[in-house]
Amino acid sequence: MVELTPSAARRIVQVVKSKPELKGLRLGVLGGGCSGLSYSILFDETQRSTDNIFELDGAKVFVDPKSLEILNGMTLDYKSDLMQQTFLIHNPNAKSTCGCGTSFSV
């Protein structure tokens, strides 16, 4: 299961409404980075038949089955302030992260 905060859901809905070809946000895990794995976060036009779909208030998040093994139990949040606008991943399965915060290990 992937949990969305209301802030993350609002941002996803906002972006999807501004670009009707988009269907939702895709979360994934890629090999690479200084700690071994890195997150992939991108808006996608396609919902695949094998995707796990998580929804809140009209926002859809797609996660492929292999990535869900690592992302299961995570929370997706969104932060917007004067310094940055970004999605934040709180993943209880991550055992360590790199100094720059872009990669992790399980």
C-alpha positions in Angstrom: 0.0 0.0 0.0 1.1 3.5 -0.8 -0.5 6.3 1.3 -1.0 9.8 -0.1 -1.2 12.9 2.1 -3.9 15.5 1.2 -1.1 17.8 0.1 0.3 15.3 -2.4 -3.2 14.4 -3.7 -4.0 18.1 -4.3 -0.7 18.6 -6.3 -1.3 15.5 -8.4 -4.9 16.6 -9.2 -3.6 20.1 -10.0 -1.0 18.9 -12.5 -3.3 16.3 -14.1 -6.0 19.0 -14.6 -3.6 21.3 -16.3 -2.5 18.6 -18.8 -5.5 16.4 -19.7 -3.3 13.8 -21.4 -1.8 12.8 -18.0 -3.5 10.0 -16.1 -1.6 10.2 -12.8 1.7 10.1 -11.0 4.0 7.1 -11.5 6.3 6.0 -8.6 9.0 3.5 -9.1 12.4 2.3 -8.0 15.5 2.2 -10.2 18.9 0.7 -9.7 21.6 3.2 -9.3 22.7 6.1 -7.1 25.4 6.0 -4.4 23.3 3.9 -2.1 22.2 1.4 -4.7 18.5 2.4 -5.5 16.8 5.6 -6.4 13.2 6.8 -6.7 11.5 7.6 -10.0 8.7 10.1 -9.8 7.0 11.3 -13.0 3.6 12.1 -14.4 2.4 9.5 -16.8 -0.1 9.3 -19.7 -0.5 5.6 -19.4 -2.0 3.3 -16.8 -0.6 -0.2 -17.3 -2.6 -3.3 -16.7 -0.1 -4.6 -14.1 0.0 -1.3 -12.1 -1.1 -1.1 -8.5 -3.3 2.0 -8.3 -3.6 4.1 -5.2 -6.1 7.0 -5.1 -7.1 9.8 -2.8 -9.5 12.7 -3.6 -9.2 12.0 -7.4 -5.4 11.7 -7.4 -4.0 8.5 -8.9 -0.6 7.0 -8.2 0.7 4.1 -10.3 3.3 1.6 -9.0 4.6 -1.4 -10.8 4.6 -4.7 -8.9 8.4 -4.9 -8.6 8.7 -1.4 -7.2 5.8 -2.0 -4.8 7.9 -4.7 -3.0 10.2 -1.8 -1.9 7.6 1.0 -1.7 5.0 -0.9 0.3 4.0 1.1 3.4 5.4 4.4 2.1 3.8 7.8 2.4 4.0 10.3 -0.4 3.8 14.0 0.7 4.2 17.3 -1.1 6.0 20.3 0.2 5.8 23.8 -1.3 7.6 26.8 0.3 9.8 29.7 -0.7 12.8 27.4 -1.2 11.3 24.4 -3.0 8.4 22.5 -4.4 8.8 18.8 -4.2 7.3 15.4 -3.5 8.6 13.8 -0.4 8.8 10.0 0.1 8.7 8.6 3.6 9.7 4.9 3.0 9.9 2.7 6.1 11.7 0.1 4.0 14.7 2.3 3.3 17.5 1.2 5.7 19.9 4.0 4.7 20.1 7.0 2.4 23.0 8.8 0.8 24.1 12.3 1.9 22.3 14.1 -0.9 19.1 12.2 -0.2 18.4 11.0 -3.7 19.3 7.3 -3.3 18.7 4.6 -0.7 19.2 1.0 0.2 16.9 -1.6 1.7 
